[in-house]
Structure formats: C-alpha cells, structure tokens
Amino acid sequence: MSNVVLETNLEGVKFLKRGKVRDIYEVQDYLLIVATDRVSAFDVVLPTGIPGKGKVLTQISLFWFDKVKDIIDNHVVSANVEDFPEPLPKYREILEGRSMLVKKAKPLPVECIVRGYLSGSGWKDYQKTGMVCGIKLPEGLVESAKLPEPVFTPSTKAEKGHDVNISFEETVKILGEETANKVKEISLLIYKKAAEIAEKKGIIIADTKMEFGFYNGNLILIDELLTPDSSRFWSAKNYKPGYPQDSYDKQIVRDYLISIKWDKKPPAPQLPEDIVNKTAERYQEIFMILTS
C-alpha cells in the first residue's frame, strides 16, 4: 500500500482551505486541488486515512472530465506535475497522481444531483411523500428501484453538516432561470452518457453529484466528477431492487462505525487495519473497472 497522505503542507505556496478530503492552494491565476487520503463519515473527518484514495478520486475525475468534454468544458488546466508552475514541481512526490491545477472559477451555490435509482435521502423522501425534491414519482416503487427517467434533484451546499435538498423552483430563485435550466440539462446529459459507459463495464450509477462554476462568463464543470465519493456505484450483476445495494465506496467504513455504536460526533474513532485495507481495495477496484 502507498503511504497515506492525510494533509499537505506545501511551503511557499498560498494555502486557501482544507475541505473534508481536498487541500486547496492558490498558484498564480490558478488553484491547485490536492485530493488527500482523508475519509469522512457522517460529516466528520476520521483520524485514519485510506491509502491511495486521493489518487483514485483524482484519476477517476480526470477520466470522466475527458469523457464528457464534448458536453461541457471543465476546470482542469493540467494534472501533470511537470506542467505546474514553480515551486510545485519540487513537491512531485506528494502531488503526483493526486493533484490538479485548475481554473479559478466562481462556484455555483447549488450542488447538481441526478438520480437514476431510488436510494439514500431520495428513498427516504419518497417513502414519506411519494416525491423526491418535489418531483412526483410513480406509486409502488421499492428501495433501489430504477426510475422511469433520471431526475434532477439539486441541493444547497452546507459549509457544515448536511446539504439540504431543494426543489427546481428554489434552484431557479437561487441561480436565475437561464442558469438553472442550463445546469439541469447538462447534468442530465452527463449522467446519461456516464451511465451508458459504466453499464458496458457492469456498473450501475445510481446517482451522482456534480458542481459547476462560472469562468470568464462561461459555465464549466468543477470539483470532482463521478467518483466513489460523489456517486453511488453498484454492481449490475448483483443488483436486486427492494433492498439497499452494496456500493463501491466508503460504505464499509460507515457500517463499521454503526456497528461500534459511535455517536457520530467528533472526535471520531480510529479505523482498524482490516477496515482500512478493505476500503482501499474497494476504491481501487472501482477505479480499475471504470478506467480500464
């Protein structure tokens, strides 16, 4: 296993912020996004990292950015450390495979979620109201059911705690009609194209979260794209509607934390080695399936 990178400290580079997983720096007119091996569960960052996770997230994002660039441009300038401005190349050992130099876009205050299947908060919503984010769905759907058509179910971004699902009408109020319609249309196009590609590899994309921003007046894709941290990936072969599905993500970590009855408040407990290794293998496995 590779060494675990929990946080970065690039001397001489302007540090901007530390997210749950990513460290962000400012370099000249660009941002440098470094995906660490941190893992969060129930909105708390755990003290134990997952080896190689940051590299998997970065490489999967790059794979998808390339696949959908005919639909919309993205923020990637380069993922090759050799192309990075000084003093970044001297940090090659830390940055290789897990970093991207990106355009400094102005992010939209809305997360764009597309659901093709009924799971997670969408399933909870449906059980209570028969709807997801205000969208009426057919009666009698079961957990993990495939929806007749993928639906666009945006949410607001929360600095802390959970994001809040909102209706399309609320999205229009926040973004304006033109931008709201545009992100909805592009999100659905990306989801449909990615779902087709993944299906050929035996993977179902149940749902995914995308982020957009404005750069020089143009709407572009930013952040990460179709990774195990922003999407639910299921095995098509093992798919069985009516039940929760086994996801290619950090579900192993969540299940472990539930099993030890952790109260979901910081500080989080350390993860045992076998849980760390199994989770790392899961990330590696979906990376190999999608990108090979």
N, C-alpha and C positions, 0 to 999 in steps of 0.2 A: 504494500500500500504506500502511496505517496505521503509525504509529510502533510500534516493538517495545517492549513492557514486560517487562523481564527480572526486575526486582524492585521492590517498592513500599516506600516509607518514609513512613508517614503520621504526621507529628509530632503528639504529643498523644493518640495512640491506642495502647492497650496491645497490643504485639506479642507473639503467643504462639509461633508456629512457622512455619518455612519448609519446605514439602514439596518434592517434585520439581517440581511445577507451581504449587501454591497457596501463597499467603501468608495466614496466619490471625491475626486480631486479636480482642480481646475488647472489646465495647462494651456497657456496662451489663449487662443479663442475657442478651445475645446474643453470637453470634460473627459476625464479618464474614469471609467467604471471598472472596478475590480470586484469580481464575484469571489467572496471568501468561502470557506467550508462551514460557516456558521449555519446552524439549523434552528428554526423557531417552531414552537408548537403552542397552540392556544395563545398566540400573540406574545409569547415570552421566548427570548433567545436563550438557548440552553448552553451550559458551560462546555459541553462536549461537541466537537465538530465531526463532520462526516468526510473522511478523506476523499479528495478528488471531486467533491460535489460542485464546487465553484467552476471547475473546468468543464464538467458535464453541462452545467447551465449555460455557460458561455458558448460552448461548441454547438449545442442544440439550437440556441437562439440564432447563431450565425447561419446554421443550416436552413432554418425557416425564413430568416430575413432574405436569404438568397432565393428561396423558392417562390416567395410572394412579391418580389421586387417589380414584377410586371403589373401588380395591382396597385402598389403604393411604395414610394421611396421610404427609406429608413434612416436612422441617425448614425449608422456606422461609417466612420472615416477609414479606420484600419484596425485589424486585430493582430497585426504583425508588429512585434516589439521593435524590430529593426526600423520600421517607419515612424516610430514615435519620436516626438521632439525631445531634446535634452531637458533634464538629466535622466529621462525614463529608461533608455536602453541599459544603463548600469544596474537597473533593478530587474533585469531579464528573468533571473531565477524565480522571483516572486510572481512576476506578471505573465510569464509565458503560458498561453492557453486559457488564462482566466480573466483577461482584461480586454477592453475595447476603448479605443479613442473615438469619441462620438461628437456630433454637432451639438451645440448648446441650444437646445430647443426650449420653448416655453410649454411645459406640460399642461394638458387639459385637466381640470379639477374633477374629472369623471373617469372611472375605470369602465372599460367596454368589455362586457362579458357576453359570450354566446354559449347557449346551452343546446345541445342536440339530444340530450338524455336527461331524465329527471333524477337528480341526485343532490346531496348536500342541502344547502339552505333552500334550493328550488323545490326539493321534495317536501321539506317541512312546510314551506309556504303553500304548496299545492294541497297538502293534507288539511290545512286549516281553511283555505279559501277557494280551492279549485282553480287558483290562478298562480302565476309566477310573475312578480313585479308588475301586477296589474294586467297581465295578459291572460285571457281566459283560455284554459286548456280543455280538451275533451274529458268527459267524466270517465271514471273507472280505470285510470292509469295506475300502474303499480310502480314501486320503487325501481329505479334504474331503467324504466321504460324508455324506448326510443320515441322522441316526439315526432308528430306528423311532419313538422318543418322545424329547423333550428330557430330559436328565438333570441332576440337581443335583449338582455336584461342588465342594464348598467347599474353601477353603484357609485356612491360618493367615496372619496378617499379619506380615510381617517388617519390622522397623524399617530394616534394611539388607539388601541382596541380594534374593534371590528368595523369593517366598511359597512355602509348601510345601503341596501338595495333600494333603487328608486324607479319610478315609472318613466316611460319615454316622455310624457308631458313635462315631468320635472326636469328631465335632461334638456329639453328644449328651453325651459326657463333659465337653466344654468349656462348653456352653450350658445343659445340662439338657434333658430330653426335650421338655417343652412348647415352649420357645423354639425348639429345633432343628426340631421338626415345623412350627412356625408359619413360620419363615423359609424352609424348604424349600417349603412350599405357596405362600406369597406370591411367592417368587422365580419359581416355575414359572408362576404366573398372570400375572405381569408380563411374563415372556419371551413367553408365548403371545400375549398381547394386542399387545405391541410388534411381534412377528414378523408378525402379520396386518396391522397398519398399514403396516409397512415393505414387505411383499410387494406391496401395492397400488401402491407407488411404485417397484417394480422393484428393491428391495433385500432381500438375504438377511441376517438377523442370525445369523451362525454361532454366536457365543457372546457372553456378556456377564457383567460382574462388578458386583454390587450391594453396598451397605453399609447396614446397619441399626443403629439405636441405640434406647435407651430414653429417653423424655422424659415426665416426670410419670407414670411407671409404664406408659406405652403404647409399643408397638413402632412406630417410624416409619422411613421411608427417609431416609438422609442422604447426604452427599458428592455425587458426580456420578451421573448416570443415563443409560445407553445413549448414551455419547459415543464418538467415534472413539478416545479414549484408553482406554476401558474395555470396548470391544466390537470384534468383527470384523464389518465391513460389507462384503458382496460384491455385485457387480452380478449380478442374477438372469439377465440376458441373456447375460452372458459366463461363467456358472457351468459348470464342467466337472469332475465328480468324477474322482478319480485323480491329481490334481495339486494343488500349492499354488495358492491363488487370489490375485488382485490385490485388496488391501484398501484401503478408504478410510481411511487413517491415515498413520502416520509410517514405513511400510514403505520409502518412497523413501529416507529418512534411514538406516535400518538397512542397506539394500542398498548405499548409498554407502560407509558405514563398513566394511562387509565387503570391498567392492571395493578399498579402500586398505589393507586388512590391519591396521587399528587393533587393538591388543591388548586392547581393552575395559577398560582401566584408566585412571583419571584421571592427568593432565589429558586431556580429550577434544579432538580437533581442531576447528578452525573449519569450518563448512559453506560450500561455495561458493554464490554467489548463485543459480545456476540450481536447485540442490537446494532451497534455501530457498523460492524462488518456486513451484516445482512442488508442494512440500509444502503451502504456504499455499493454493494453488489446490485441492488435494485436500480439505483441511478445509472450505474454502468450498463446494466442490461438494456434499459430503455434507450440509452444513447446508441448502443450498438444496433439495436433493432431499427431505430428510425433513420440513422445516418448511413447504414451500410447498403 
